[in-house]
């Protein structure tokens, strides 16, 4: 049952609520892992799709390699967990926001559901964008670089770890607008601050794109950098929309009138 925004909990009630949210999150994750295991062949086909888009490789490079008897199962288990997290992402995000629901006032209730929906859509959108648009180009650059001089082979655990980190990185960084808008909502920053520091934001986004992408090719970094800049620009009008309204500053004339009134009321 979702937490109502007007509820207020004691410390022990908070801990009990946290336990419930974690329990539902683990159940959702377990279901996601089970679904990934049942549809194992489909999951592997999807993860191998970007590799199959790479051209000019030796046929052996398209076949993943393992080096121990347990590696096929352990690698599959890691894949099921990562895919399970992605499948359960909407429920996990909902549980997180439902737990912090009591921190919202009744007037902020209208922002709760839009934030949950936006967080989910941005995460899944980042994953899909990284998987379909960026990852095939990144693999083409990395595996095609010097392919005539190297005997290229892909180890299963290394390849799937690379793919998982790649798409998850895009899913995480696409959450930036939600973070900025929430900071604006609580008054930490405002739209003027975002506009004034735009040049620093561009620099930070470039650094993030350079370090967070597992692939260090120029295309992948640029493909992450451009959406980050666009999302930052979108955050500015959204921040202006939700930020607390500034109090109207009374001018010096009003202050002078108040002082005159006070003097007029002074005892003789």
C-alpha positions in Angstrom: 0.0 0.0 0.0 1.5 3.4 -1.0 2.5 5.8 1.8 0.2 8.9 1.8 2.1 12.1 1.6 0.4 13.5 4.8 1.6 10.6 7.0 4.3 11.2 9.6 6.2 8.3 11.1 8.2 7.7 14.2 11.8 6.3 14.0 10.6 2.7 14.4 7.8 3.2 11.9 10.3 4.5 9.4 12.5 1.4 9.9 9.4 -0.8 9.5 8.4 1.0 6.4 12.0 0.7 5.0 11.9 -3.1 5.7 8.6 -3.4 3.7 10.0 -1.4 0.8 13.1 -3.5 0.7 11.1 -6.7 0.8 8.9 -5.6 -2.1 12.0 -4.5 -4.0 13.7 -7.9 -3.5 10.5 -9.7 -4.6 10.4 -7.5 -7.7 14.1 -8.2 -8.4 13.6 -11.9 -7.8 10.8 -12.0 -10.3 12.9 -10.0 -12.8 15.8 -12.5 -12.4 13.4 -15.4 -12.8 11.9 -14.0 -16.0 15.4 -13.4 -17.4 16.4 -17.0 -16.6 13.3 -18.4 -18.2 13.8 -16.4 -21.4 17.6 -16.9 -21.3 18.0 -17.5 -25.0 16.1 -14.3 -25.9 18.2 -12.3 -23.3 21.4 -13.7 -24.9 20.3 -12.8 -28.4 19.5 -9.3 -27.3 22.9 -8.8 -25.6 24.7 -10.3 -28.6 22.8 -8.1 -31.1 25.3 -5.2 -30.8 28.2 -7.5 -31.4 26.6 -8.9 -34.5 26.3 -5.4 -35.9 30.1 -5.1 -35.9 31.5 -5.8 -39.4 34.9 -6.9 -40.6 35.8 -9.3 -37.8 37.0 -12.8 -38.0 34.1 -15.3 -37.5 35.7 -16.5 -34.2 35.3 -13.0 -32.7 31.5 -13.4 -32.8 31.6 -16.5 -30.6 32.1 -15.8 -26.9 34.8 -17.7 -25.0 34.9 -19.1 -21.5 37.9 -20.4 -19.6 36.5 -22.4 -16.8 33.7 -25.0 -16.2 31.8 -22.7 -13.9 32.1 -19.6 -16.0 29.1 -20.2 -18.3 26.7 -20.5 -15.4 28.2 -17.7 -13.3 28.2 -15.4 -16.3 24.6 -16.2 -17.0 23.7 -15.6 -13.4 25.3 -12.1 -13.5 23.3 -11.4 -16.7 20.1 -12.5 -15.2 20.7 -10.2 -12.2 21.4 -7.1 -14.4 18.4 -7.8 -16.7 16.3 -8.4 -13.6 17.2 -5.0 -12.3 16.2 -3.4 -15.6 12.9 -5.3 -15.7 12.2 -4.4 -12.0 13.3 -0.8 -12.4 9.8 0.7 -12.5 8.9 -1.1 -9.3 12.2 -0.3 -7.6 11.9 3.4 -8.5 8.3 3.4 -7.2 9.3 1.8 -3.9 12.1 4.4 -3.4 9.8 7.3 -4.0 7.0 5.7 -1.9 9.4 5.5 1.0 10.2 9.2 0.9 6.5 10.0 0.4 6.0 11.3 4.0 8.6 14.0 3.3 6.2 15.6 0.8 3.7 18.1 2.0 0.1 18.0 0.9 0.7 20.8 -1.5 3.5 18.9 -3.1 1.4 15.8 -3.7 0.8 16.7 -7.3 4.5 16.4 -8.0 4.9 12.9 -6.6 3.5 10.8 -9.4 5.0 12.8 -12.3 8.4 12.5 -10.7 8.1 8.7 -10.4 7.0 8.4 -14.0 9.7 10.8 -15.2 12.4 8.9 -13.3 11.3 5.6 -14.7 11.0 6.8 -18.3 14.3 8.6 -18.2 16.1 5.6 -16.9 14.6 3.2 -19.5 15.1 5.8 -22.2 18.8 6.1 -21.4 19.1 2.3 -21.4 17.4 2.0 -24.8 19.4 4.9 -26.3 22.7 3.5 -25.1 21.8 0.0 -26.3 20.4 0.8 -29.8 22.3 3.9 -30.8 25.6 4.1 -29.0 26.7 0.6 -28.1 27.0 -0.8 -31.7 29.1 2.1 -32.9 31.3 1.9 -29.8 31.9 -1.8 -30.4 32.6 -1.2 -34.0 35.3 1.2 -33.1 36.9 -0.8 -30.3 36.8 -4.2 -32.0 37.6 -2.9 -35.5 40.6 -1.0 -34.3 43.7 -2.9 -35.4 41.6 -6.0 -36.2 44.1 -6.9 -38.9 47.0 -7.0 -36.4 45.2 -8.8 -33.5 43.6 -12.1 -32.9 40.3 -10.7 -31.5 38.4 -13.0 -29.1 35.6 -11.9 -26.7 35.5 -13.5 -23.3 31.9 -14.0 -22.2 32.2 -12.4 -18.7 34.2 -9.4 -20.0 31.8 -8.7 -22.9 28.6 -8.9 -20.9 30.1 -6.8 -18.1 31.0 -4.2 -20.6 27.5 -4.2 -22.2 25.8 -4.1 -18.8 27.9 -1.2 -17.5 27.5 0.7 -20.8 23.7 0.7 -20.9 23.4 1.2 -17.1 25.6 4.3 -17.3 23.3 5.8 -19.9 20.3 5.0 -17.8 21.8 6.6 -14.7 23.0 9.8 -16.3 19.6 10.4 -18.0 18.3 11.0 -14.5 20.0 14.4 -14.3 16.8 16.5 -15.0 15.0 14.8 -12.1 17.9 15.6 -9.7 18.1 19.2 -10.9 14.4 19.8 -10.7 14.2 18.3 -7.2 17.0 20.6 -6.0 15.2 23.5 -7.5 12.0 22.4 -5.8 13.6 22.4 -2.3 15.3 25.7 -3.0 18.9 24.6 -3.3 19.2 26.1 -6.7 17.0 28.0 -9.2 16.8 28.6 -12.9 19.0 31.7 -12.7 21.7 29.6 -11.1 21.5 27.0 -13.9 21.7 29.7 -16.6 24.6 31.5 -14.9 26.6 28.3 -14.5 25.8 26.8 -17.9 29.4 26.9 -19.1 30.6 25.0 -16.0 27.8 22.5 -16.5 28.9 21.9 -20.0 32.5 21.2 -18.8 31.2 18.8 -16.0 29.0 17.0 -18.5 32.0 16.5 -20.8 34.1 15.1 -18.0 31.2 12.8 -16.9 30.8 11.6 -20.5 34.6 10.9 -20.8 34.9 8.9 -17.5 31.5 7.2 -17.1 31.4 5.5 -20.5 33.2 2.1 -20.4 34.1 2.7 -24.1 36.6 5.5 -24.5 35.9 6.1 -28.2 35.0 9.6 -29.3 31.6 8.6 -30.7 30.4 7.1 -27.4 31.5 10.0 -25.3 30.0 12.5 -27.7 26.7 10.5 -27.8 26.5 10.8 -24.1 27.7 14.4 -23.9 25.1 15.8 -26.3 22.0 14.3 -24.5 23.4 15.5 -21.2 23.6 19.1 -22.5 20.1 18.8 -24.0 18.7 17.4 -20.7 20.4 20.2 -18.8 18.8 22.8 -21.0 15.4 21.1 -20.5 15.9 21.2 -16.7 16.1 25.1 -16.7 12.5 25.8 -17.6 11.3 22.9 -15.4 13.3 24.3 -12.5 11.6 27.7 -13.0 8.3 26.0 -13.0 8.7 24.2 -9.7 11.0 26.4 -7.7 9.6 28.3 -4.7 8.3 31.7 -5.5 10.4 34.6 -4.4 9.0 37.0 -2.0 8.4 40.5 -3.4 11.0 42.8 -1.9 9.5 46.0 -0.5 11.4 49.0 -1.8 13.1 51.7 0.3 10.1 53.9 0.0 7.8 51.4 1.7 10.4 51.0 4.4 10.5 54.8 4.9 6.7 54.9 5.1 6.8 52.2 7.8 9.3 54.2 9.8 7.2 57.3 9.5 4.2 55.4 10.8 6.2 54.1 13.7 7.4 57.7 14.5 3.8 58.9 14.2 2.7 56.3 16.8 5.5 57.2 19.2 4.3 58.5 22.6 4.7 62.3 23.2 
